[in-house]
Amino acid sequence: MLSEYGGSGAWPVPRELSADELPQVVEGFAAAAIRAHDAGFDGVEIHGANGYLLDQFLTVYTNERTDSYGGPVANRIRLTAEVARAVVAATPPDFVVGVRLSQTKVNDLEYRWPGGAHDAEIIFATLADAGIGYLHIASEGRNWLDTAQFRDGQTITGLARRVSGLPVIANGGMHNPAQADRVLTDGHADLVSLGRGALANPDLPQRLADEVELTRFDRRMLEPAATLANAREWQTDQS
């Protein structure tokens, strides 16, 4: 289990979803999008990355199905495409719908799509056909440079732009100004997203503008109670 996510002890072994249960998954995503719209959000991002459910269908070693949702990559991306299509259909035309994808996962930083650029082309084209508004390519636990390049020299985000014709967001180490500039200037993506760098530096744009050194990310930043205890301990030591 992933202890940093609170996991411990023995947990039930996952089972394969039945064909009858798959429509419930699709309906659940669509219903959530409707609630987001009703709550005043401008759009939603479908989470198909990082080892979560939709990514489990896309990943060869977690998807051992023998029906139309398993086997070739065109089958393994099918559920994500059905979710995307349902969310787009359930929300107004001006409601933005994106999909987040990744090769790596929270529990596997080495995984890559087996077919490389060929798999990527099928994945991106299929999702574009589903009517989404953008793609967000994440690098779970890794820098974009470590996960972006295929053997033929193409980057995953650049290929996503070319194949889908959609705006593409690149993720992974984008708090590094030089890397973010390269990604945008060289046409690898249309936007960059920040996670850990922004958590550690809520004022990151101002810091970059002022050329102030950035604070390094510390996992304890994700644990408010522990962070508060550490702060109190520090204050005690200083008194």
C-alpha positions in Angstrom: 0.0 0.0 0.0 1.0 3.6 -0.5 1.7 4.8 3.1 2.0 8.4 2.0 -1.6 8.3 0.9 -2.7 6.8 4.2 -2.7 3.2 3.1 -1.8 0.3 5.5 -2.6 -3.3 6.2 -4.5 -5.8 4.1 -7.0 -4.5 1.5 -9.4 -6.5 -0.7 -8.1 -7.7 -4.1 -9.6 -5.6 -6.9 -12.0 -7.4 -9.2 -12.8 -6.8 -12.9 -15.9 -4.6 -13.5 -18.7 -6.5 -15.2 -20.0 -5.3 -18.5 -23.2 -4.2 -16.7 -21.3 -2.0 -14.3 -19.4 0.0 -16.9 -22.4 2.2 -17.9 -22.6 3.2 -14.2 -19.1 4.4 -14.3 -19.9 6.5 -17.4 -23.1 7.9 -15.8 -21.2 8.7 -12.6 -18.7 11.0 -14.4 -21.5 12.7 -16.4 -23.6 13.3 -13.2 -20.5 14.8 -11.4 -20.0 17.1 -14.4 -23.6 18.3 -14.2 -23.2 19.0 -10.5 -20.1 21.0 -11.2 -21.9 23.0 -13.8 -24.8 23.7 -11.5 -22.4 24.8 -8.8 -21.0 27.5 -11.1 -17.8 25.9 -12.5 -16.7 26.8 -16.0 -15.5 23.3 -16.8 -14.2 19.9 -15.6 -11.2 17.8 -16.2 -11.7 14.1 -16.5 -9.0 12.3 -14.5 -7.7 9.5 -16.8 -4.1 9.6 -15.3 -1.8 8.5 -12.5 -3.1 5.0 -11.9 -6.8 5.9 -11.2 -9.7 4.0 -12.7 -9.6 5.2 -16.3 -5.9 4.8 -16.4 -6.2 1.3 -15.1 -8.2 0.5 -18.2 -5.5 2.0 -20.4 -2.6 0.3 -18.7 -1.8 -3.2 -20.0 -0.9 -4.9 -16.8 -4.0 -3.8 -14.9 -6.4 -4.3 -17.8 -6.5 -8.1 -18.5 -10.0 -8.0 -20.0 -10.9 -10.1 -23.0 -13.9 -8.1 -24.1 -14.1 -4.9 -26.2 -12.5 -2.9 -23.4 -9.3 -4.9 -23.3 -6.4 -5.9 -25.5 -5.4 -3.4 -28.2 -5.0 0.2 -27.2 -8.1 1.3 -29.2 -10.1 -1.0 -26.8 -8.3 0.1 -23.6 -9.0 3.8 -24.3 -12.6 3.1 -25.0 -14.0 3.7 -21.5 -12.2 7.0 -21.2 -13.7 8.1 -24.6 -17.2 7.0 -23.5 -16.8 9.0 -20.3 -15.7 12.0 -22.3 -18.5 11.7 -24.8 -21.1 11.4 -22.0 -19.7 14.4 -20.1 -19.7 16.6 -23.2 -23.2 15.5 -24.1 -24.5 16.2 -20.6 -23.1 19.8 -20.3 -23.7 23.0 -22.3 -21.5 23.8 -25.3 -19.6 26.5 -23.5 -18.7 24.2 -20.6 -15.1 23.2 -21.0 -14.3 19.5 -20.8 -10.7 18.3 -20.7 -9.0 15.0 -20.1 -5.8 14.4 -18.0 -3.6 11.5 -19.1 -0.2 10.2 -18.0 2.1 7.3 -18.7 3.6 7.1 -15.1 1.5 6.6 -12.0 1.6 7.2 -8.3 2.7 3.6 -7.8 4.8 3.2 -11.0 7.1 5.9 -12.1 8.6 3.7 -14.9 5.6 2.7 -16.9 5.3 3.8 -20.5 2.6 3.1 -23.1 3.9 -0.1 -24.8 3.3 1.1 -28.3 5.0 4.5 -27.7 4.0 7.2 -30.3 1.8 4.7 -32.1 -0.3 4.2 -29.0 -0.3 7.9 -28.3 -1.7 8.7 -31.7 -4.6 6.4 -31.2 -5.3 7.6 -27.7 -5.2 11.3 -28.7 -7.2 10.9 -31.9 -9.9 8.9 -30.1 -10.3 11.5 -27.3 -10.4 14.3 -29.8 -13.2 12.5 -31.6 -15.1 12.4 -28.3 -15.5 16.2 -28.5 -13.3 17.3 -25.6 -11.8 20.8 -25.4 -8.2 20.1 -24.4 -5.7 17.5 -23.2 -3.6 17.7 -20.1 -0.5 15.4 -20.1 0.9 14.8 -16.6 4.2 13.5 -15.4 3.4 11.9 -12.1 6.4 12.1 -9.8 8.7 12.9 -12.7 10.0 15.9 -14.6 8.5 16.5 -18.0 11.9 15.9 -19.6 11.9 12.4 -18.2 8.6 11.3 -19.5 7.9 13.4 -22.6 10.2 12.0 -25.3 9.4 9.0 -27.5 12.1 6.9 -29.3 11.5 8.7 -32.6 12.3 12.1 -31.0 8.7 13.4 -30.7 7.5 14.7 -27.4 4.2 13.3 -26.1 2.8 16.8 -25.7 3.9 17.9 -29.2 2.4 14.8 -30.7 -0.9 15.4 -28.7 -1.1 18.9 -30.3 -0.5 17.6 -33.8 -2.8 14.6 -33.7 -5.7 16.1 -31.7 -5.6 19.7 -32.9 -6.6 20.6 -29.4 -4.9 22.9 -26.8 -2.4 20.8 -24.8 -1.2 21.4 -21.2 2.2 20.1 -20.2 2.9 19.1 -16.6 6.0 18.1 -14.6 8.7 20.5 -13.2 7.2 23.5 -14.8 8.2 25.7 -11.9 11.5 25.8 -13.6 11.3 28.9 -15.8 13.8 27.7 -18.4 11.9 24.4 -18.9 8.5 26.1 -19.1 9.8 28.6 -21.6 11.3 25.8 -23.7 8.0 23.8 -23.7 6.0 26.8 -24.9 8.5 28.5 -27.2 9.4 25.2 -29.0 5.8 24.3 -29.5 5.6 21.3 -27.2 2.4 22.6 -25.5 0.1 25.5 -25.3 0.0 25.9 -21.6 1.9 24.5 -18.6 0.5 23.4 -15.2 2.2 23.5 -11.8 1.5 21.4 -8.8 4.3 21.0 -6.2 6.1 24.1 -7.2 2.9 26.2 -6.8 2.1 24.5 -3.4 5.6 25.4 -2.1 5.4 28.9 -3.7 1.8 30.3 -3.7 3.3 33.6 -4.9 5.4 31.9 -7.6 4.6 34.4 -10.5 5.7 37.3 -8.3 8.8 35.4 -7.2 9.8 34.8 -10.8 9.2 38.4 -11.7 11.4 39.5 -8.8 14.0 36.8 -9.4 13.5 35.5 -5.8 14.7 32.0 -5.1 11.9 29.4 -5.0 11.1 27.4 -1.9 11.7 23.7 -2.4 8.7 21.4 -2.2 8.5 19.3 1.0 6.0 16.4 1.3 5.1 17.6 4.8 3.3 20.5 3.0 0.6 18.0 2.2 0.1 17.3 5.9 -1.3 20.4 7.5 -1.4 18.9 11.0 2.3 17.8 10.8 3.3 21.2 9.4 1.5 23.1 12.2 3.2 20.8 14.8 6.6 21.4 13.2 6.0 25.2 13.2 5.0 25.2 16.9 8.1 23.1 17.7 10.3 25.6 15.8 8.7 28.5 17.7 9.4 26.7 21.0 13.0 26.1 20.1 13.4 29.8 19.3 11.9 31.0 22.6 
